[in-house]
């Protein structure tokens, strides 16, 4: 198996990305494991930076 250090999200649909973020939120709420909350936060922050948007704006975009 080849190793890699980075992933590209260009082929992930808006729906799938929203599902990933919602799943991390749900998992954190049900397990209280901070890793899930931190991962969601980090992903969302990076995507907001890349799209020059707020978290609310980005989540609204995904939900459309």
N, C-alpha and C positions, 0 to 999 in steps of 0.2 A: 504494500500500500504506500502511495506517495504521501509525504507529509506536507503540511501547509500552515502558514501563520495567519493568513487573511482569507476572508470570504467576501464574495460580492453579492449584493442583494438585488442587482438589476433584474433578475429573472423571478423574483418573488412578487406575487400579485399583492395588490392592496388588501384584498380580503385575507390572504394568508398572513400578511404582516399584522393586521389587526387581530387575527386569531392568536398569533404568537404572543402579542402584548397582553391580550385579555387572559390568555392561559397562564401567563406568568403572574398576573395580578390575582387571579383566582387561586392559584397554587399557594401564593404567599398568604392570602387571607385564610386558607384552610390549614396551612402547616406552620405559619409564623416563622418560617425560615427566611432570614434576611437576604440570603443569596438570590432568591427569586425576585424580591423587591429591588435589590441592587441591580440585577441584570436588566430588568424592565426599565429602570431609571436610566441606566447607561445607554441602552439601545435607543430609547426615546430621546435622550439628550443629543446623541450623535446624529440621529436623523433630523432633529430640529436644527441643529447646526448646519447640516448639509443642505437643508431646504430653506434656511433663513426664516424659520417660523417659530411660533410658540408651541408649547405642548398641546394646548387646546386647539389651535389652528391645525396642527398636524393630525391630531386624532379625529377632528371633524372631517378633514380631507379623506382619511381612511374610511370613515363611516359612510361616505357618499357613494 
